[in-house]
């Protein structure tokens, strides 16, 4: 009685895709995995790139031609062409053909990185001849005299080679030295008469709420531009009054100098410029709304026009 033979285990995977491949002799194209397994492109762009690489040279691949073959819209096909061009699988150039016309040449790449390296000329570095060494004569050694013997009766004093110099002396400027000029008083960017009038009234009325800040007419005229700069930056008059007169030193001998110092040191930041709002426009082709400073076409319709078939489009491998 014959023994039952155990069949060898199947080499096919237990899960996932199983390839049933038949050897092809015609009607096939070699597609690089750099395109078919690209992780940063959409499946539509990968499929369209595969279709383009399978076409013969000279075939038209405009948006309208591809939209007549496949069910995708012209906008989606234009976006897929833009993806292929962004990742280097397509390159569009303008060149002049016979008859003086300008045609769009589209080049398809199956290995964008290698094509880019081939386009860059390799520079060979030639080593520069170095200087010829010149023999330098070696001087004869000079005899060093032996040190004189130290008598045993004389003590040897060892001194510290780096004694501590102690703290450095403080540099006090001379009383007659010129003093640096004081910082300038703030000034408004857009001065106007109403702004200066309001600032002058605020300074003249400080003594009403703070009697120690009684300013003269000359002091009010000198300090008015600084208060006007505060008001221009959006500070309210009550906030300016509190910032200038709050917690004064005792005794207050020079109120005008204190007000000037606080106008410079406590100056608020300028009001940020408003962000411009881009208006809404209606697309001239699809009539959809999009934001743009000028009327025209939306982004998808601009892509469709960029890959339109108004001019001859040649495919170069």
Secondary structure as UniProt FT lines:
FT   HELIX           33..36
FT   HELIX           43..53
FT   TURN            57..58
FT   HELIX           63..69
FT   HELIX           74..86
FT   TURN            87..88
FT   STRAND          90..96
FT   HELIX           98..100
FT   STRAND          102..108
FT   HELIX           112..119
FT   TURN            152..153
FT   TURN            161..162
FT   TURN            175..176
FT   HELIX           193..204
FT   HELIX           206..209
FT   TURN            211..212
FT   HELIX           217..232
FT   TURN            233..234
FT   HELIX           237..245
FT   HELIX           255..265
FT   STRAND          280..282
FT   TURN            284..286
FT   STRAND          289..291
FT   HELIX           299..306
FT   STRAND          313..316
//
